[in-house]
């Protein structure tokens, strides 16, 4: 079985990386959706609009998956603290 220290170490790494990626993708998603909302739809071809929508969809979906990584990192940290506390009590 993995030690409490390993759970904490891996959890903090996953939490840090996923958190940084989530922050970056959040800003990119807001910018992409803002650009999409402000674009003049009469000027752009339908294929260009579809490509912009697809790109925004990819960014926002990636943001959601990075938030799942944050949740997984938090869970690992909590498990590590619980195992560490359990090990100190015995």
TORBA-203868 format. One record per residue (C-alpha): residue number from 1; residue in three letters; chain; x, y, z. Coordinates in Angstrom, 3 decimals. Layout:
% TORBA-203868
+-----+------+------+----------+----------+----------+
! pos ! code ! unit !        u !        v !        w !
+-----+------+------+----------+----------+----------+
! NUM !  ala !    A !        X !        Y !        Z !
...
+-----+------+------+----------+----------+----------+
//
This chain:
% TORBA-203868
+-----+------+------+----------+----------+----------+
! pos ! code ! unit !        u !        v !        w !
+-----+------+------+----------+----------+----------+
!   1 !  unk !    A !    0.000 !    0.000 !    0.000 !
!   2 !  unk !    A !    1.041 !    3.546 !   -0.610 !
!   3 !  unk !    A !    2.220 !    5.595 !    2.318 !
!   4 !  unk !    A !    0.540 !    8.755 !    3.559 !
!   5 !  unk !    A !    3.513 !   10.778 !    2.386 !
!   6 !  unk !    A !    3.099 !    9.498 !   -1.170 !
!   7 !  unk !    A !   -0.618 !   10.374 !   -1.196 !
!   8 !  unk !    A !    0.219 !   13.880 !    0.008 !
!   9 !  unk !    A !    3.053 !   14.314 !   -2.493 !
!  10 !  unk !    A !    1.067 !   13.113 !   -5.507 !
!  11 !  unk !    A !   -2.061 !   14.973 !   -4.374 !
!  12 !  unk !    A !   -0.227 !   18.278 !   -4.051 !
!  13 !  unk !    A !    1.385 !   17.852 !   -7.463 !
!  14 !  unk !    A !   -1.926 !   17.001 !   -9.151 !
!  15 !  unk !    A !   -3.661 !   19.838 !   -7.318 !
!  16 !  unk !    A !   -0.986 !   22.370 !   -8.297 !
!  17 !  unk !    A !   -0.750 !   21.385 !  -11.954 !
!  18 !  unk !    A !   -4.494 !   21.033 !  -12.452 !
!  19 !  unk !    A !   -5.129 !   24.303 !  -10.618 !
!  20 !  unk !    A !   -2.672 !   26.206 !  -12.790 !
!  21 !  unk !    A !   -4.133 !   24.689 !  -15.950 !
!  22 !  unk !    A !   -7.687 !   25.433 !  -14.766 !
!  23 !  unk !    A !   -6.849 !   29.091 !  -14.142 !
!  24 !  unk !    A !   -5.218 !   29.431 !  -17.557 !
!  25 !  unk !    A !   -8.078 !   27.674 !  -19.366 !
!  26 !  unk !    A !  -10.642 !   29.753 !  -17.506 !
!  27 !  unk !    A !   -9.125 !   32.964 !  -18.857 !
!  28 !  unk !    A !   -8.796 !   31.481 !  -22.334 !
!  29 !  unk !    A !  -12.407 !   30.282 !  -22.279 !
!  30 !  unk !    A !  -13.710 !   33.691 !  -21.228 !
!  31 !  unk !    A !  -11.678 !   35.359 !  -23.961 !
!  32 !  unk !    A !  -12.827 !   32.856 !  -26.575 !
!  33 !  unk !    A !  -16.497 !   33.158 !  -25.649 !
!  34 !  unk !    A !  -16.235 !   36.955 !  -25.545 !
!  35 !  unk !    A !  -14.690 !   36.999 !  -29.009 !
!  36 !  unk !    A !  -17.419 !   34.687 !  -30.248 !
!  37 !  unk !    A !  -20.146 !   36.894 !  -28.785 !
!  38 !  unk !    A !  -18.676 !   40.078 !  -30.267 !
!  39 !  unk !    A !  -18.007 !   38.764 !  -33.771 !
!  40 !  unk !    A !  -20.093 !   40.143 !  -36.624 !
!  41 !  unk !    A !  -21.864 !   37.040 !  -37.883 !
!  42 !  unk !    A !  -22.767 !   38.668 !  -41.199 !
!  43 !  unk !    A !  -19.097 !   39.107 !  -42.124 !
!  44 !  unk !    A !  -17.751 !   35.644 !  -41.312 !
!  45 !  unk !    A !  -18.495 !   32.523 !  -43.289 !
!  46 !  unk !    A !  -20.481 !   29.779 !  -41.520 !
!  47 !  unk !    A !  -17.444 !   27.483 !  -41.570 !
!  48 !  unk !    A !  -15.366 !   30.090 !  -39.721 !
!  49 !  unk !    A !  -18.094 !   30.501 !  -37.107 !
!  50 !  unk !    A !  -18.314 !   26.729 !  -36.660 !
!  51 !  unk !    A !  -14.546 !   26.550 !  -36.230 !
!  52 !  unk !    A !  -14.625 !   29.311 !  -33.588 !
!  53 !  unk !    A !  -17.456 !   27.525 !  -31.761 !
!  54 !  unk !    A !  -15.574 !   24.221 !  -31.908 !
!  55 !  unk !    A !  -12.415 !   25.846 !  -30.528 !
!  56 !  unk !    A !  -14.368 !   27.457 !  -27.676 !
!  57 !  unk !    A !  -15.990 !   24.125 !  -26.935 !
!  58 !  unk !    A !  -12.598 !   22.417 !  -26.721 !
!  59 !  unk !    A !  -11.259 !   25.086 !  -24.358 !
!  60 !  unk !    A !  -14.279 !   25.009 !  -22.057 !
!  61 !  unk !    A !  -14.359 !   21.197 !  -21.979 !
!  62 !  unk !    A !  -10.658 !   21.150 !  -21.148 !
!  63 !  unk !    A !  -11.341 !   23.575 !  -18.307 !
!  64 !  unk !    A !  -13.975 !   21.231 !  -16.888 !
!  65 !  unk !    A !  -11.587 !   18.272 !  -17.025 !
!  66 !  unk !    A !   -8.870 !   20.290 !  -15.310 !
!  67 !  unk !    A !  -11.326 !   21.060 !  -12.502 !
!  68 !  unk !    A !  -11.797 !   17.291 !  -12.143 !
!  69 !  unk !    A !   -8.027 !   17.109 !  -11.673 !
!  70 !  unk !    A !   -8.264 !   19.693 !   -8.892 !
!  71 !  unk !    A !  -10.935 !   17.597 !   -7.179 !
!  72 !  unk !    A !   -8.809 !   14.453 !   -7.529 !
!  73 !  unk !    A !   -5.807 !   16.278 !   -6.043 !
!  74 !  unk !    A !   -7.878 !   17.478 !   -3.096 !
!  75 !  unk !    A !   -9.146 !   13.945 !   -2.519 !
!  76 !  unk !    A !   -5.613 !   12.544 !   -2.511 !
!  77 !  unk !    A !   -4.440 !   15.197 !   -0.059 !
!  78 !  unk !    A !   -7.365 !   14.440 !    2.249 !
!  79 !  unk !    A !   -6.667 !   10.695 !    2.046 !
!  80 !  unk !    A !   -2.999 !   11.380 !    2.806 !
!  81 !  unk !    A !   -3.857 !   13.472 !    5.871 !
!  82 !  unk !    A !   -6.307 !   10.829 !    7.088 !
!  83 !  unk !    A !   -3.707 !    8.072 !    6.704 !
!  84 !  unk !    A !   -1.073 !   10.212 !    8.389 !
!  85 !  unk !    A !   -3.378 !   10.962 !   11.313 !
!  86 !  unk !    A !   -4.376 !    7.308 !   11.553 !
!  87 !  unk !    A !   -0.701 !    6.301 !   11.578 !
!  88 !  unk !    A !    0.137 !    8.804 !   14.375 !
!  89 !  unk !    A !   -2.745 !    7.659 !   16.597 !
!  90 !  unk !    A !   -1.831 !    3.971 !   16.598 !
+-----+------+------+----------+----------+----------+
//
